[in-house]
């Protein structure tokens, strides 16, 4: 299990790195949007490329940020029912959801998106709008986003099975903090556990 936990930590680190960079796309999208609006209303100049660039950045935020959000257990979940169960039952619910919903859907989308991206890349597909951008980078984001989501789903499975074996605390992968101080404490505890495993 320790080798699997190393793989899990590597996946977590990759998605954390990508997620930290993806969040800056929000700021860039706002700046591009504001700059485009100012230029359009001040100089009556506009370009579809700027509008499509905003769309690309929004896609990047969503598709590259979703695996990181899963890692941090920040996706919307219905805890009204599941929160009443024991920790072990909640973990089994997570395992069921990952195995029968998250991974199958992500694999199907990845499988379908690879040729969708490749045809666009090989054919040098351009936007149908005048002055638009090339299309393959946006389509590649679908491939990258769902590949990272599959990896993160596997990482979450590893962590939950480690919990069932008694090798990992529940707080290492589940966010239940009601305020930032409690969340920081939970992260610190998870980091201490990870550090002790390395020794």
N, C-alpha and C positions, 0 to 999 in steps of 0.2 A: 504493500500500500504506500510505502514511503516514496517509491519511484513514481507512482501515480500522483501523489501529492506534489512532487516536484514538477510534473507535467502541468498539473492544475495551477500551481503558482506561476509557471511560465506563461500559460494562457492568460491568467489574470493580469500579469504584468504587461503583456502585449496589448490587451484590450484597454487597460488603464492608460497606457501611453497614448494609444490612438484616440481614446475618449477625451483625454485632456487636451489634445490638439484639436479635435473636432469641435469642441465647444467654442473655440475662437472663430469658427465659421459663422457663428451667430453675429458676433460683432462685425465681421467683414461684410456679411449680408446687409446689416443695417447701414453701414457706411456706404456701400454700393447703392443701396436703395435711396438713401438721402442724397448722395451725390448725383445720381441719375435724375431725381426729381428737381433738384436745384438747377442743374444744367438745362433740363427740359423747359422749366418755367421761366428761367432767366434768359436763355439764348435760343429757345425754341428748337433745340437740337436733341434728338433722342436716337437710341440704337437698341435693336432687339437683342444684341449681344449682351448688354448690361442686364436686361430683364432675364435672359436665359442664365446668365451667370448667377443671379440670385437664386434661381430655381436649382441650379447645380449645388450651390452651397447649402440650401435647405435640405436637399437630398442627402448630402454628406453628413449634416448634423443628425438627421434621422437614422440613416443606415449605419453610420460608423459609431453613433452614440448609443444605439440600442443594445449592443453587446455589453458595453460598459455599464449601462443602466441595469442590465440583468445581473452583472457581477456585484453591483452595489445593492441589489434587491430593492430597487426603486420603481419597478414596474407596478402598475396598478394591480392590486389583488383584493379579493373579497375576504377580508379577515373576520367579518361578522360571524361567519359559520366556522371557518377553519381555525380561527383564533381561539375557539372554545375547546379545541382538541388538545391532546398532549403533544409535546414537542416531537416525539417519535411518529405520531400519526400525521402531523404536519409535514414531516420529512417524507413520509411515504406518499402523501398527496403530491408533494413537489416531484418526487421520482416518477410517479404516474404521469403527471402533466408534461414533464420533460420528455419521457420515453414515447408517449402516445400523441402528443400535440406539438410541442416545440420542435423536436428533432425531425419528425416526419414532414411537417409543413416546410421547415427550413430547407430540408434536403430536396423536396420537390421544387421549391422556388429556385434553389441554386442550380439544380439540374436543368430547368427550363431557361434560366437566365444566361447560362454560359453560351449556347448558340446565339441567343438574342444579342449578347454583347459582341460575339465574334463576327457575326455577319455585319454588324455596324462598323467594327474596327477594320475588317478586311475590305469592306466596300467604301471606306472613308465617308460614311454617312454624314451629311450636313443637315442642319436645321432647315425646315421648309420655310421658315420666316426669312425675309430679306435681312442680310447682315447678321444672321444667326451664327451660332457656334457649331463646332463638330459635336456629334451626338455620343460617340463611344465612351467618353469619360463618365458621363452620367449613367450609362448602362453598366459600366464597369463597377460603379459604386454598388449596384444591386448584387453583383457577384461577390465583391469584397465584404459587403455588409452581412450577407447571409452565410458566407464562409466563416466569418468571425463569430456570428451568432451560434453556429453549429459547434465551434470550438468551445465557446463559453458555456453552451449547454452541457457539453461533455465535462467541462471543469466543474460545473455545479453538481453533476451526477457524482463525480469523484468525491467531492466534499460531503455530500449527503451520505454516501456509503461509508465514508470515513467516520462520520458522526455515529452511524448505526453500529460501527465496530468499537466505538468509544475512543477513537483517536483524535476527534475534533469536537470542540464545544459548539453548541447550537448558535451561539452569538458570532461564530466565525463566518457564517454565510447568511444569516437572517437579520435584517434590520428591524428591530422592534423599539428603537429609541424614540421617546416622545419629545426629546429636546436635543440640541447639538452636543451638550456635555455628556449625556448618556451614550450618544452615538460614538463620540471620540473615545470614551472608556471602552466600549465594545470593540472598536477597531484596535485599540492598544492591547487588549487582551488577546485578540486574534493574532496580532503581530508577535506577542510574547510566545504564544503557542507555536507559531511557525518557526521562530528563532530556536526554541528548545528542540524542535524536531531536526534541525540542521546539525545540532551537536552530536 
